[in-house]
C-alpha cells in the first residue's frame, strides 16, 4: 500500500472533517507539522477540538488556526506565548481543558495502548480534579483520567521509510510518537523519505503500523520560539 501523498492537502483529503477531535504533535515550535497545519487551515474545517501541549504562537503553528477560528476547544498543558489564545479564552470564544503536562502525555499514551482510563495523584485537590472520579489506593487519593483517542493525529518526524517507519530528531520527538499511536488515522510530515529497510531496526522510533499517510516537506521553516544568545567573554 502506498502511504506517500503528493502534498499535505492531498493527505488530508477525505480524512479531516468539521467537529473532529484532533491531536497535533510538537512542543512549543519544536517538531510541529508545519505543512499539515497550513493545509488544515486551507481546508476550512471548523469546530475542531485540538489536543496539543500548546497552541503555537501568534500567527504560526496552531496559532494560524486560532486566527481563522477553526478551533473551538484546546486540550493543552501550556498556553503561554500566544496573545490570541489568551484573548479568545478570556472572551469566552475558546474552550480550554487545562491538563498537566505529564497527564496529557499519559492520556495520549493510554489511548494508543487501548487503556480507557488511569489513576494519577497529579491534580488532586485542584480544579483539574473537579467532576472526576477520586479513589484511594494505599492511603493516597488519586484522580481518574480518561485516555484520549483522537480521530486524526498530525505529527512531524525527521525520516520515514516507505512503509511509514519513523525516526524523530532529538527533542522533536516530544509528543509526536504518543499522538501518532493514539490517533485513529495518523498523517506524518517528514523531511526525508528512504526505501523500506534502509532504517536499521534499532533506529526506528515508531513502527509504520501506526502511520497511514506520509507527506514530504524537505524545507520546513523550523522557527525558533525564543532566540537567546550568550555574551562572548
N, CA and C atoms as a LAMMPS dump frame, in Angstrom:
ITEM: TIMESTEP
0
ITEM: NUMBER OF ATOMS
699
ITEM: BOX BOUNDS ff ff ff
-5.0000000000000000e+02 5.0000000000000000e+02
-5.0000000000000000e+02 5.0000000000000000e+02
-5.0000000000000000e+02 5.0000000000000000e+02
ITEM: ATOMS id mol type element x y z
1 1 1 N 0.843 -1.195 0
2 1 2 C 0 0 0
3 1 3 C 0.878 1.245 0
4 2 1 N 0.622 2.154 -0.912
5 2 2 C 1.393 3.387 -0.997
6 2 3 C 0.9 4.39 0.042
7 3 1 N 1.765 4.754 0.971
8 3 2 C 1.398 5.699 2.03
9 3 3 C 1.818 7.127 1.708
10 4 1 N 2.558 7.328 0.63
11 4 2 C 3.112 8.644 0.324
12 4 3 C 2.135 9.453 -0.517
13 5 1 N 1.841 10.664 -0.082
14 5 2 C 0.914 11.557 -0.776
15 5 3 C 1.677 12.75 -1.351
16 6 1 N 1.23 13.267 -2.487
17 6 2 C 1.995 14.314 -3.182
18 6 3 C 2.012 15.668 -2.476
19 7 1 N 1.07 15.893 -1.577
20 7 2 C 1.014 17.177 -0.879
21 7 3 C 0.275 17.004 0.44
22 8 1 N 0.443 17.984 1.317
23 8 2 C -0.272 17.947 2.593
24 8 3 C -1.773 18.019 2.364
25 9 1 N -2.196 18.828 1.397
26 9 2 C -3.626 18.958 1.108
27 9 3 C -4.215 17.62 0.674
28 10 1 N -3.496 16.89 -0.17
29 10 2 C -3.979 15.585 -0.626
30 10 3 C -4.031 14.58 0.525
31 11 1 N -3.062 14.678 1.44
32 11 2 C -3.026 13.746 2.565
33 11 3 C -4.207 13.954 3.507
34 12 1 N -4.683 15.193 3.613
35 12 2 C -5.816 15.484 4.496
36 12 3 C -7.162 15.184 3.842
37 13 1 N -7.165 15.113 2.526
38 13 2 C -8.425 14.955 1.789
39 13 3 C -9.121 13.646 2.168
40 14 1 N -10.411 13.753 2.48
41 14 2 C -11.205 12.586 2.826
42 14 3 C -11.017 12.112 4.254
43 15 1 N -10.17 12.805 5.015
44 15 2 C -9.893 12.415 6.399
45 15 3 C -10.41 13.456 7.379
46 16 1 N -10.082 14.716 7.157
47 16 2 C -10.464 15.754 8.123
48 16 3 C -11.884 16.238 7.862
49 17 1 N -12.618 16.477 8.957
50 17 2 C -13.999 16.925 8.883
51 17 3 C -14.275 17.903 10.014
52 18 1 N -15.354 18.656 9.875
53 18 2 C -15.779 19.557 10.934
54 18 3 C -16.045 18.779 12.219
55 19 1 N -15.7 19.394 13.36
56 19 2 C -16.064 18.832 14.654
57 19 3 C -15.208 17.687 15.143
58 20 1 N -14.091 17.414 14.5
59 20 2 C -13.272 16.279 14.907
60 20 3 C -12.427 16.573 16.151
61 21 1 N -12.05 15.489 16.818
62 21 2 C -11.036 15.532 17.869
63 21 3 C -9.704 15.221 17.2
64 22 1 N -8.743 16.118 17.341
65 22 2 C -7.5 16.022 16.592
66 22 3 C -6.307 16.205 17.526
67 23 1 N -5.284 15.383 17.37
68 23 2 C -4.033 15.54 18.116
69 23 3 C -2.966 16.081 17.177
70 24 1 N -2.194 17.044 17.673
71 24 2 C -1.114 17.628 16.873
72 24 3 C 0.162 17.56 17.688
73 25 1 N 1.184 16.913 17.142
74 25 2 C 2.449 16.763 17.845
75 25 3 C 3.21 18.069 17.935
76 26 1 N 4.246 18.051 18.77
77 26 2 C 5.09 19.227 18.924
78 26 3 C 5.161 19.694 20.355
79 27 1 N 6.164 20.521 20.611
80 27 2 C 6.372 21.091 21.937
81 27 3 C 6.884 22.504 21.706
82 28 1 N 6.052 23.495 22.011
83 28 2 C 6.407 24.845 21.58
84 28 3 C 6.345 24.878 20.058
85 29 1 N 7.445 25.289 19.432
86 29 2 C 7.538 25.245 17.965
87 29 3 C 8.478 24.141 17.501
88 30 1 N 8.852 23.252 18.43
89 30 2 C 9.791 22.173 18.106
90 30 3 C 9.031 20.926 17.678
91 31 1 N 9.275 20.488 16.455
92 31 2 C 8.659 19.262 15.975
93 31 3 C 7.196 19.397 15.636
94 32 1 N 6.792 20.561 15.115
95 32 2 C 5.391 20.726 14.726
96 32 3 C 5.234 20.444 13.232
97 33 1 N 4.106 19.862 12.824
98 33 2 C 3.867 19.554 11.405
99 33 3 C 3.415 20.806 10.645
100 34 1 N 4.354 21.639 10.253
101 34 2 C 4.059 22.955 9.698
102 34 3 C 3.191 22.888 8.439
103 35 1 N 3.571 22.025 7.494
104 35 2 C 2.834 21.943 6.23
105 35 3 C 1.426 21.399 6.446
106 36 1 N 1.284 20.441 7.354
107 36 2 C -0.036 19.868 7.62
108 36 3 C -0.947 20.885 8.307
109 37 1 N -0.385 21.709 9.194
110 37 2 C -1.181 22.752 9.836
111 37 3 C -1.656 23.769 8.794
112 38 1 N -0.773 24.155 7.878
113 38 2 C -1.17 25.086 6.812
114 38 3 C -2.281 24.488 5.954
115 39 1 N -2.142 23.193 5.624
116 39 2 C -3.159 22.537 4.79
117 39 3 C -4.477 22.401 5.541
118 40 1 N -4.401 22.182 6.842
119 40 2 C -5.614 22.096 7.65
120 40 3 C -6.33 23.446 7.663
121 41 1 N -5.562 24.512 7.801
122 41 2 C -6.15 25.858 7.728
123 41 3 C -6.83 26.077 6.387
124 42 1 N -6.142 25.706 5.316
125 42 2 C -6.676 25.94 3.976
126 42 3 C -7.872 25.052 3.656
127 43 1 N -8.019 23.925 4.386
128 43 2 C -9.151 23.026 4.141
129 43 3 C -10.472 23.644 4.584
130 44 1 N -10.406 24.577 5.541
131 44 2 C -11.615 25.25 6.01
132 44 3 C -12.414 24.484 7.042
133 45 1 N -11.938 23.31 7.485
134 45 2 C -12.687 22.58 8.513
135 45 3 C -12.743 23.416 9.789
136 46 1 N -13.82 23.24 10.547
137 46 2 C -14.009 24.103 11.717
138 46 3 C -14.577 23.307 12.894
139 47 1 N -14.74 24.013 14.017
140 47 2 C -15.246 23.413 15.256
141 47 3 C -14.386 22.243 15.721
142 48 1 N -13.073 22.399 15.583
143 48 2 C -12.146 21.345 15.965
144 48 3 C -11.838 21.407 17.458
145 49 1 N -11.682 20.23 18.061
146 49 2 C -11.103 20.12 19.392
147 49 3 C -9.698 19.582 19.199
148 50 1 N -8.703 20.348 19.622
149 50 2 C -7.317 20.005 19.323
150 50 3 C -6.555 19.684 20.603
151 51 1 N -5.929 18.507 20.596
152 51 2 C -5.055 18.08 21.694
153 51 3 C -3.631 18.44 21.298
154 52 1 N -3.014 19.295 22.075
155 52 2 C -1.626 19.666 21.81
156 52 3 C -1.044 20.269 23.069
157 53 1 N 0.239 20.046 23.303
158 53 2 C 0.858 20.605 24.501
159 53 3 C 0.622 22.095 24.606
160 54 1 N 0.658 22.791 23.498
161 54 2 C 0.401 24.231 23.473
162 54 3 C -0.252 24.561 22.128
163 55 1 N -0.465 25.836 21.864
164 55 2 C -1.165 26.221 20.626
165 55 3 C -0.313 27.138 19.768
166 56 1 N 0.961 26.789 19.628
167 56 2 C 1.847 27.585 18.792
168 56 3 C 2.041 28.979 19.361
169 57 1 N 2.324 29.914 18.485
170 57 2 C 2.448 31.321 18.856
171 57 3 C 1.559 32.127 17.924
172 58 1 N 1.454 33.416 18.153
173 58 2 C 0.62 34.245 17.284
174 58 3 C 1.088 34.145 15.836
175 59 1 N 0.188 33.685 14.972
176 59 2 C 0.483 33.655 13.547
177 59 3 C 1.356 32.525 13.075
178 60 1 N 1.647 31.537 13.939
179 60 2 C 2.473 30.412 13.495
180 60 3 C 2.055 29.156 14.244
181 61 1 N 2.226 28.001 13.588
182 61 2 C 1.786 26.749 14.18
183 61 3 C 0.276 26.758 14.345
184 62 1 N -0.206 26.2 15.435
185 62 2 C -1.649 26.177 15.674
186 62 3 C -2.226 27.573 15.856
187 63 1 N -1.361 28.555 16.1
188 63 2 C -1.827 29.939 16.164
189 63 3 C -2.537 30.366 14.891
190 64 1 N -2.167 29.769 13.768
191 64 2 C -2.835 30.091 12.497
192 64 3 C -4.293 29.644 12.517
193 65 1 N -4.568 28.516 13.176
194 65 2 C -5.945 28.013 13.238
195 65 3 C -6.78 28.783 14.25
196 66 1 N -6.114 29.382 15.24
197 66 2 C -6.83 30.276 16.144
198 66 3 C -7.223 31.553 15.417
199 67 1 N -6.319 32.042 14.574
200 67 2 C -6.605 33.265 13.814
201 67 3 C -7.835 33.094 12.92
202 68 1 N -8.002 31.902 12.356
203 68 2 C -9.125 31.646 11.448
204 68 3 C -10.348 31.081 12.168
205 69 1 N -10.27 30.97 13.487
206 69 2 C -11.384 30.497 14.324
207 69 3 C -11.833 29.083 13.962
208 70 1 N -10.887 28.232 13.588
209 70 2 C -11.232 26.854 13.257
210 70 3 C -11.202 25.931 14.48
211 71 1 N -10.611 26.402 15.577
212 71 2 C -10.535 25.615 16.805
213 71 3 C -11.573 26.134 17.795
214 72 1 N -12.408 25.23 18.288
215 72 2 C -13.397 25.63 19.307
216 72 3 C -12.929 25.283 20.711
217 73 1 N -12.024 24.276 20.81
218 73 2 C -11.565 23.847 22.132
219 73 3 C -10.136 23.333 22.038
220 74 1 N -9.319 23.682 23.049
221 74 2 C -7.969 23.158 23.162
222 74 3 C -7.869 22.276 24.403
223 75 1 N -7.22 21.13 24.251
224 75 2 C -6.836 20.286 25.387
225 75 3 C -5.326 20.411 25.476
226 76 1 N -4.854 21.222 26.41
227 76 2 C -3.471 21.664 26.416
228 76 3 C -2.873 21.662 27.807
229 77 1 N -1.536 21.8 27.815
230 77 2 C -0.8 21.894 29.061
231 77 3 C -0.242 23.297 29.271
232 78 1 N 0.352 23.866 28.21
233 78 2 C 0.975 25.187 28.313
234 78 3 C 0.308 26.112 27.301
235 79 1 N -0.188 27.237 27.776
236 79 2 C -0.937 28.116 26.87
237 79 3 C -0.352 29.522 26.83
238 80 1 N 0.907 29.657 27.194
239 80 2 C 1.563 30.957 27.102
240 80 3 C 2.064 31.231 25.692
241 81 1 N 2.694 32.375 25.509
242 81 2 C 3.309 32.775 24.243
243 81 3 C 2.306 33.034 23.125
244 82 1 N 1.011 33.118 23.448
245 82 2 C 0.021 33.273 22.393
246 82 3 C -1.064 34.247 22.859
247 83 1 N -0.957 35.486 22.435
248 83 2 C -1.895 36.519 22.876
249 83 3 C -3.306 36.276 22.345
250 84 1 N -3.403 35.721 21.123
251 84 2 C -4.724 35.468 20.558
252 84 3 C -5.423 34.354 21.324
253 85 1 N -4.678 33.342 21.757
254 85 2 C -5.235 32.297 22.61
255 85 3 C -5.807 32.934 23.875
256 86 1 N -5.01 33.773 24.512
257 86 2 C -5.443 34.433 25.744
258 86 3 C -6.694 35.271 25.512
259 87 1 N -6.698 36.025 24.419
260 87 2 C -7.84 36.897 24.134
261 87 3 C -9.11 36.096 23.932
262 88 1 N -9.028 35.027 23.111
263 88 2 C -10.21 34.221 22.836
264 88 3 C -10.71 33.519 24.092
265 89 1 N -9.793 33.013 24.902
266 89 2 C -10.21 32.305 26.114
267 89 3 C -10.886 33.248 27.099
268 90 1 N -10.278 34.404 27.334
269 90 2 C -10.838 35.348 28.298
270 90 3 C -12.157 35.94 27.811
271 91 1 N -12.348 35.968 26.488
272 91 2 C -13.588 36.484 25.92
273 91 3 C -14.669 35.414 25.824
274 92 1 N -14.358 34.191 26.235
275 92 2 C -15.33 33.107 26.171
276 92 3 C -15.526 32.554 24.775
277 93 1 N -14.561 32.81 23.872
278 93 2 C -14.676 32.347 22.488
279 93 3 C -13.976 31.013 22.269
280 94 1 N -13.164 30.586 23.227
281 94 2 C -12.375 29.362 23.091
282 94 3 C -12.488 28.557 24.38
283 95 1 N -12.859 27.285 24.253
284 95 2 C -12.902 26.394 25.407
285 95 3 C -11.5 25.861 25.675
286 96 1 N -11.2 25.598 26.95
287 96 2 C -9.886 25.08 27.322
288 96 3 C -10.039 23.99 28.369
289 97 1 N -9.492 22.826 28.09
290 97 2 C -9.368 21.756 29.077
291 97 3 C -7.907 21.73 29.489
292 98 1 N -7.605 22.414 30.578
293 98 2 C -6.232 22.571 31.029
294 98 3 C -5.767 21.277 31.685
295 99 1 N -4.654 20.717 31.213
296 99 2 C -4.228 19.388 31.625
297 99 3 C -2.744 19.403 31.985
298 100 1 N -2.364 18.893 33.149
299 100 2 C -0.938 18.819 33.482
300 100 3 C -0.16 18.087 32.391
301 101 1 N 1.069 18.529 32.168
302 101 2 C 1.829 18.032 31.014
303 101 3 C 2.038 16.524 31.03
304 102 1 N 2.438 15.974 32.175
305 102 2 C 2.635 14.528 32.263
306 102 3 C 1.331 13.77 32.086
307 103 1 N 0.251 14.32 32.616
308 103 2 C -1.061 13.693 32.461
309 103 3 C -1.488 13.708 31
310 104 1 N -1.22 14.811 30.302
311 104 2 C -1.571 14.894 28.882
312 104 3 C -0.824 13.836 28.077
313 105 1 N 0.461 13.686 28.36
314 105 2 C 1.246 12.663 27.659
315 105 3 C 0.702 11.267 27.946
316 106 1 N 0.346 11.019 29.203
317 106 2 C -0.175 9.699 29.573
318 106 3 C -1.561 9.451 28.988
319 107 1 N -2.384 10.488 28.875
320 107 2 C -3.715 10.334 28.277
321 107 3 C -3.588 9.89 26.823
322 108 1 N -2.612 10.444 26.106
323 108 2 C -2.374 10.017 24.72
324 108 3 C -1.783 8.611 24.677
325 109 1 N -0.804 8.355 25.55
326 109 2 C -0.197 7.021 25.573
327 109 3 C -1.235 5.956 25.89
328 110 1 N -2.107 6.263 26.867
329 110 2 C -3.16 5.313 27.231
330 110 3 C -4.101 5.073 26.057
331 111 1 N -4.494 6.139 25.382
332 111 2 C -5.367 5.983 24.224
333 111 3 C -4.753 5.09 23.166
334 112 1 N -3.467 5.282 22.915
335 112 2 C -2.782 4.462 21.917
336 112 3 C -2.616 3.017 22.336
337 113 1 N -2.58 2.779 23.652
338 113 2 C -2.398 1.421 24.174
339 113 3 C -3.72 0.713 24.437
340 114 1 N -4.842 1.392 24.15
341 114 2 C -6.14 0.78 24.375
342 114 3 C -6.571 0.778 25.828
343 115 1 N -5.994 1.67 26.627
344 115 2 C -6.337 1.785 28.051
345 115 3 C -7.349 2.917 28.198
346 116 1 N -8.584 2.635 28.618
347 116 2 C -9.619 3.671 28.636
348 116 3 C -9.422 4.737 29.702
349 117 1 N -8.762 4.381 30.816
350 117 2 C -8.602 5.344 31.91
351 117 3 C -7.476 4.884 32.82
352 118 1 N -6.97 5.823 33.631
353 118 2 C -5.925 5.51 34.593
354 118 3 C -6.057 6.465 35.775
355 119 1 N -5.379 6.15 36.874
356 119 2 C -5.417 6.983 38.074
357 119 3 C -4.065 7.651 38.292
358 120 1 N -4.099 8.915 38.7
359 120 2 C -2.88 9.665 38.977
360 120 3 C -3.107 10.592 40.165
361 121 1 N -2.037 10.885 40.891
362 121 2 C -2.135 11.826 42.011
363 121 3 C -2.096 13.273 41.517
364 122 1 N -1.598 13.483 40.318
365 122 2 C -1.455 14.841 39.798
366 122 3 C -2.821 15.506 39.631
367 123 1 N -2.988 16.652 40.257
368 123 2 C -4.236 17.402 40.122
369 123 3 C -5.214 17.21 41.249
370 124 1 N -4.956 16.236 42.128
371 124 2 C -5.862 16.014 43.26
372 124 3 C -5.904 17.274 44.126
373 125 1 N -7.122 17.693 44.488
374 125 2 C -7.277 18.871 45.319
375 125 3 C -7.221 20.181 44.559
376 126 1 N -7.231 20.112 43.234
377 126 2 C -7.193 21.32 42.403
378 126 3 C -8.375 21.325 41.439
379 127 1 N -8.47 22.399 40.654
380 127 2 C -9.53 22.49 39.644
381 127 3 C -9.46 21.356 38.634
382 128 1 N -8.261 20.809 38.425
383 128 2 C -8.077 19.728 37.455
384 128 3 C -8.936 18.514 37.808
385 129 1 N -9.161 18.288 39.103
386 129 2 C -9.888 17.09 39.547
387 129 3 C -11.391 17.299 39.661
388 130 1 N -11.86 18.518 39.451
389 130 2 C -13.283 18.786 39.628
390 130 3 C -14.136 17.963 38.656
391 131 1 N -15.147 17.278 39.208
392 131 2 C -16.055 16.487 38.395
393 131 3 C -15.52 15.127 37.98
394 132 1 N -14.317 14.768 38.448
395 132 2 C -13.718 13.487 38.082
396 132 3 C -13.763 12.519 39.264
397 133 1 N -13.742 11.245 38.948
398 133 2 C -13.773 10.227 39.998
399 133 3 C -12.484 10.238 40.806
400 134 1 N -12.609 10.178 42.128
401 134 2 C -11.464 10.065 43.027
402 134 3 C -11.498 8.687 43.675
403 135 1 N -10.319 8.103 43.881
404 135 2 C -10.261 6.797 44.522
405 135 3 C -9.01 6.723 45.389
406 136 1 N -9.096 5.976 46.47
407 136 2 C -7.974 5.856 47.396
408 136 3 C -7.221 4.553 47.147
409 137 1 N -5.902 4.657 47.051
410 137 2 C -5.022 3.495 46.937
411 137 3 C -3.915 3.647 47.982
412 138 1 N -3.783 2.649 48.858
413 138 2 C -2.71 2.656 49.866
414 138 3 C -2.678 3.957 50.66
415 139 1 N -3.85 4.461 50.99
416 139 2 C -3.94 5.646 51.814
417 139 3 C -3.749 6.96 51.085
418 140 1 N -3.593 6.92 49.774
419 140 2 C -3.407 8.13 48.972
420 140 3 C -4.584 8.3 48.013
421 141 1 N -4.971 9.56 47.768
422 141 2 C -6.081 9.85 46.86
423 141 3 C -5.57 10.069 45.437
424 142 1 N -6.275 9.46 44.487
425 142 2 C -5.922 9.571 43.072
426 142 3 C -7.148 10.035 42.287
427 143 1 N -6.9 10.693 41.172
428 143 2 C -7.973 11.129 40.283
429 143 3 C -7.94 10.291 39.011
430 144 1 N -9.117 9.936 38.517
431 144 2 C -9.187 9.147 37.293
432 144 3 C -9.162 10.066 36.071
433 145 1 N -8.291 9.74 35.134
434 145 2 C -8.196 10.469 33.871
435 145 3 C -8.499 9.521 32.723
436 146 1 N -9.263 9.996 31.741
437 146 2 C -9.602 9.181 30.58
438 146 3 C -8.504 9.249 29.526
439 147 1 N -8.264 8.134 28.845
440 147 2 C -7.36 8.128 27.71
441 147 3 C -7.962 8.92 26.553
442 148 1 N -7.11 9.4 25.671
443 148 2 C -7.554 10.181 24.515
444 148 3 C -7.342 9.39 23.225
445 149 1 N -8.382 9.327 22.41
446 149 2 C -8.292 8.641 21.111
447 149 3 C -8.783 9.614 20.037
448 150 1 N -7.9 10.459 19.524
449 150 2 C -8.311 11.445 18.515
450 150 3 C -8.695 10.799 17.196
451 151 1 N -9.577 11.457 16.464
452 151 2 C -9.962 10.97 15.137
453 151 3 C -8.772 11.007 14.184
454 152 1 N -7.968 12.057 14.304
455 152 2 C -6.82 12.259 13.413
456 152 3 C -5.639 12.738 14.241
457 153 1 N -4.44 12.24 13.917
458 153 2 C -3.206 12.742 14.519
459 153 3 C -2.321 13.305 13.412
460 154 1 N -1.847 14.526 13.613
461 154 2 C -0.903 15.16 12.694
462 154 3 C 0.439 15.248 13.401
463 155 1 N 1.463 14.61 12.839
464 155 2 C 2.75 14.551 13.53
465 155 3 C 3.883 14.937 12.585
466 156 1 N 5.019 15.197 13.199
467 156 2 C 6.226 15.579 12.448
468 156 3 C 7.353 14.619 12.81
469 157 1 N 8.047 14.101 11.793
470 157 2 C 9.212 13.253 12.016
471 157 3 C 10.344 13.715 11.1
472 158 1 N 11.525 13.233 11.384
473 158 2 C 12.687 13.579 10.567
474 158 3 C 12.739 12.709 9.313
475 159 1 N 12.652 11.395 9.51
476 159 2 C 12.79 10.448 8.402
477 159 3 C 11.672 9.411 8.469
478 160 1 N 11.147 9.055 7.305
479 160 2 C 10.219 7.921 7.186
480 160 3 C 10.704 7.024 6.072
481 161 1 N 10.547 5.71 6.239
482 161 2 C 10.725 4.857 5.075
483 161 3 C 9.362 4.683 4.413
484 162 1 N 9.326 4.031 3.289
485 162 2 C 8.091 3.965 2.509
486 162 3 C 7.009 3.121 3.167
487 163 1 N 7.365 2.391 4.226
488 163 2 C 6.369 1.636 4.984
489 163 3 C 5.82 2.448 6.153
490 164 1 N 6.388 3.641 6.362
491 164 2 C 5.899 4.503 7.431
492 164 3 C 6.66 4.397 8.734
493 165 1 N 7.709 3.59 8.788
494 165 2 C 8.542 3.549 9.978
495 165 3 C 9.214 4.906 10.156
496 166 1 N 9.229 5.428 11.388
497 166 2 C 9.67 6.805 11.609
498 166 3 C 10.88 6.896 12.525
499 167 1 N 11.693 7.92 12.23
500 167 2 C 12.762 8.335 13.135
501 167 3 C 12.593 9.822 13.395
502 168 1 N 12.621 10.203 14.663
503 168 2 C 12.486 11.604 15.054
504 168 3 C 13.863 12.185 15.361
505 169 1 N 13.966 13.5 15.288
506 169 2 C 15.246 14.16 15.518
507 169 3 C 15.293 14.77 16.91
508 170 1 N 16.095 14.157 17.775
509 170 2 C 16.356 14.701 19.105
510 170 3 C 15.062 15.088 19.833
511 171 1 N 14.986 16.326 20.353
512 171 2 C 13.828 16.713 21.159
513 171 3 C 12.562 16.923 20.348
514 172 1 N 12.659 16.916 19.017
515 172 2 C 11.451 16.995 18.187
516 172 3 C 10.601 15.728 18.317
517 173 1 N 11.139 14.754 19.028
518 173 2 C 10.376 13.527 19.288
519 173 3 C 9.176 13.843 20.187
520 174 1 N 9.389 14.597 21.24
521 174 2 C 8.41 15.078 22.219
522 174 3 C 7.061 14.342 22.212
523 175 1 N 5.97 15.048 21.9
524 175 2 C 4.631 14.45 21.934
525 175 3 C 4.287 13.679 20.649
526 176 1 N 5.152 13.711 19.655
527 176 2 C 4.793 13.139 18.36
528 176 3 C 4.505 11.639 18.384
529 177 1 N 5.346 10.785 18.978
530 177 2 C 5.018 9.351 18.985
531 177 3 C 3.713 9.037 19.706
532 178 1 N 3.479 9.698 20.849
533 178 2 C 2.245 9.435 21.6
534 178 3 C 1.018 9.849 20.8
535 179 1 N 1.096 11.01 20.132
536 179 2 C -0.025 11.464 19.3
537 179 3 C -0.267 10.495 18.156
538 180 1 N 0.819 10.043 17.523
539 180 2 C 0.694 9.123 16.39
540 180 3 C 0.03 7.816 16.79
541 181 1 N 0.423 7.272 17.929
542 181 2 C -0.132 5.993 18.381
543 181 3 C -1.593 6.109 18.783
544 182 1 N -1.978 7.284 19.3
545 182 2 C -3.349 7.451 19.786
546 182 3 C -4.35 7.68 18.666
547 183 1 N -3.928 8.298 17.571
548 183 2 C -4.849 8.685 16.504
549 183 3 C -5.435 7.504 15.744
550 184 1 N -6.725 7.599 15.424
551 184 2 C -7.344 6.576 14.581
552 184 3 C -6.747 6.599 13.178
553 185 1 N -6.428 7.801 12.707
554 185 2 C -5.709 7.982 11.448
555 185 3 C -4.516 8.886 11.744
556 186 1 N -3.327 8.467 11.348
557 186 2 C -2.114 9.24 11.598
558 186 3 C -1.51 9.702 10.273
559 187 1 N -1.316 11.011 10.163
560 187 2 C -0.684 11.598 8.987
561 187 3 C 0.615 12.239 9.444
562 188 1 N 1.706 11.875 8.814
563 188 2 C 3.015 12.35 9.257
564 188 3 C 3.693 13.18 8.165
565 189 1 N 4.318 14.249 8.596
566 189 2 C 5.105 15.124 7.72
567 189 3 C 6.582 14.86 8.02
568 190 1 N 7.365 14.582 6.982
569 190 2 C 8.776 14.229 7.191
570 190 3 C 9.677 15.051 6.283
571 191 1 N 10.92 15.182 6.699
572 191 2 C 11.896 15.915 5.889
573 191 3 C 12.602 15.017 4.879
574 192 1 N 12.605 13.711 5.144
575 192 2 C 13.296 12.796 4.232
576 192 3 C 12.562 11.471 4.178
577 193 1 N 12.466 10.895 2.979
578 193 2 C 11.857 9.584 2.781
579 193 3 C 12.915 8.65 2.203
580 194 1 N 13.041 7.467 2.799
581 194 2 C 14.018 6.49 2.333
582 194 3 C 13.296 5.191 1.98
583 195 1 N 14.017 4.284 1.364
584 195 2 C 13.442 2.996 0.998
585 195 3 C 13.184 2.146 2.243
586 196 1 N 12.166 1.305 2.17
587 196 2 C 11.894 0.374 3.264
588 196 3 C 13.103 -0.535 3.465
589 197 1 N 13.538 -0.661 4.707
590 197 2 C 14.72 -1.458 5.018
591 197 3 C 15.972 -0.631 5.191
592 198 1 N 15.921 0.63 4.788
593 198 2 C 17.106 1.481 4.904
594 198 3 C 17.356 1.927 6.342
595 199 1 N 16.28 2.039 7.133
596 199 2 C 16.442 2.373 8.543
597 199 3 C 16.751 1.098 9.323
598 200 1 N 17.799 1.144 10.134
599 200 2 C 18.121 -0.007 10.971
600 200 3 C 16.998 -0.213 11.985
601 201 1 N 16.647 -1.457 12.286
602 201 2 C 15.553 -1.713 13.239
603 201 3 C 15.699 -0.958 14.556
604 202 1 N 16.91 -0.878 15.091
605 202 2 C 17.114 -0.175 16.364
606 202 3 C 17.07 1.335 16.199
607 203 1 N 16.998 1.81 14.972
608 203 2 C 16.963 3.251 14.699
609 203 3 C 15.534 3.739 14.459
610 204 1 N 14.565 2.833 14.558
611 204 2 C 13.163 3.196 14.331
612 204 3 C 12.51 3.543 15.665
613 205 1 N 11.976 4.759 15.739
614 205 2 C 11.329 5.211 16.975
615 205 3 C 9.844 4.884 17.014
616 206 1 N 9.223 4.758 15.838
617 206 2 C 7.793 4.435 15.776
618 206 3 C 7.548 3.509 14.59
619 207 1 N 6.936 2.343 14.819
620 207 2 C 6.685 1.41 13.716
621 207 3 C 5.649 1.946 12.733
622 208 1 N 5.808 1.574 11.493
623 208 2 C 4.94 2.055 10.421
624 208 3 C 3.501 1.625 10.534
625 209 1 N 3.193 0.642 11.389
626 209 2 C 1.811 0.19 11.544
627 209 3 C 0.912 1.315 12.048
628 210 1 N 1.508 2.307 12.727
629 210 2 C 0.725 3.423 13.253
630 210 3 C 0.527 4.543 12.237
631 211 1 N 1.239 4.484 11.135
632 211 2 C 1.246 5.598 10.171
633 211 3 C 0.423 5.243 8.94
634 212 1 N -0.519 6.108 8.592
635 212 2 C -1.395 5.84 7.45
636 212 3 C -1.022 6.647 6.201
637 213 1 N -0.558 7.88 6.395
638 213 2 C -0.237 8.735 5.254
639 213 3 C 1.045 9.525 5.549
640 214 1 N 1.851 9.726 4.509
641 214 2 C 3.14 10.404 4.638
642 214 3 C 3.2 11.565 3.659
643 215 1 N 3.699 12.701 4.131
644 215 2 C 3.894 13.891 3.285
645 215 3 C 5.352 14.315 3.381
646 216 1 N 5.956 14.595 2.241
647 216 2 C 7.354 15.024 2.211
648 216 3 C 7.426 16.545 2.258
649 217 1 N 8.081 17.082 3.281
650 217 2 C 8.318 18.528 3.379
651 217 3 C 9.798 18.725 3.695
652 218 1 N 10.653 18.804 2.667
653 218 2 C 12.096 18.828 2.901
654 218 3 C 12.631 20.141 3.461
655 219 1 N 11.84 21.218 3.385
656 219 2 C 12.362 22.527 3.8
657 219 3 C 11.388 23.254 4.733
658 220 1 N 11.107 22.691 5.91
659 220 2 C 10.242 23.401 6.856
660 220 3 C 10.945 24.646 7.389
661 221 1 N 10.15 25.581 7.87
662 221 2 C 10.729 26.823 8.376
663 221 3 C 11.506 26.614 9.67
664 222 1 N 10.989 25.756 10.555
665 222 2 C 11.635 25.479 11.841
666 222 3 C 11.91 26.772 12.61
667 223 1 N 10.881 27.532 12.802
668 223 2 C 11.039 28.805 13.501
669 223 3 C 11.47 28.574 14.951
670 224 1 N 12.358 29.425 15.44
671 224 2 C 12.811 29.355 16.827
672 224 3 C 11.887 30.211 17.68
673 225 1 N 11.364 29.61 18.752
674 225 2 C 10.384 30.318 19.571
675 225 3 C 11.006 31.524 20.279
676 226 1 N 12.155 31.276 20.905
677 226 2 C 12.859 32.378 21.569
678 226 3 C 14.359 32.19 21.314
679 227 1 N 14.946 33.119 20.607
680 227 2 C 16.38 33.038 20.314
681 227 3 C 17.149 33.733 21.431
682 228 1 N 17.989 33.008 22.103
683 228 2 C 18.803 33.594 23.173
684 228 3 C 20.276 33.383 22.849
685 229 1 N 21.063 34.402 23.119
686 229 2 C 22.494 34.343 22.832
687 229 3 C 23.281 34.635 24.101
688 230 1 N 24.381 33.954 24.26
689 230 2 C 25.253 34.188 25.398
690 230 3 C 26.331 35.204 25.016
691 231 1 N 26.566 36.147 25.881
692 231 2 C 27.589 37.15 25.604
693 231 3 C 28.971 36.491 25.586
694 232 1 N 29.758 36.854 24.576
695 232 2 C 31.116 36.314 24.488
696 232 3 C 32.024 37.012 25.489
697 233 1 N 32.885 36.236 26.103
698 233 2 C 33.802 36.827 27.085
699 233 3 C 35.178 37.044 26.451
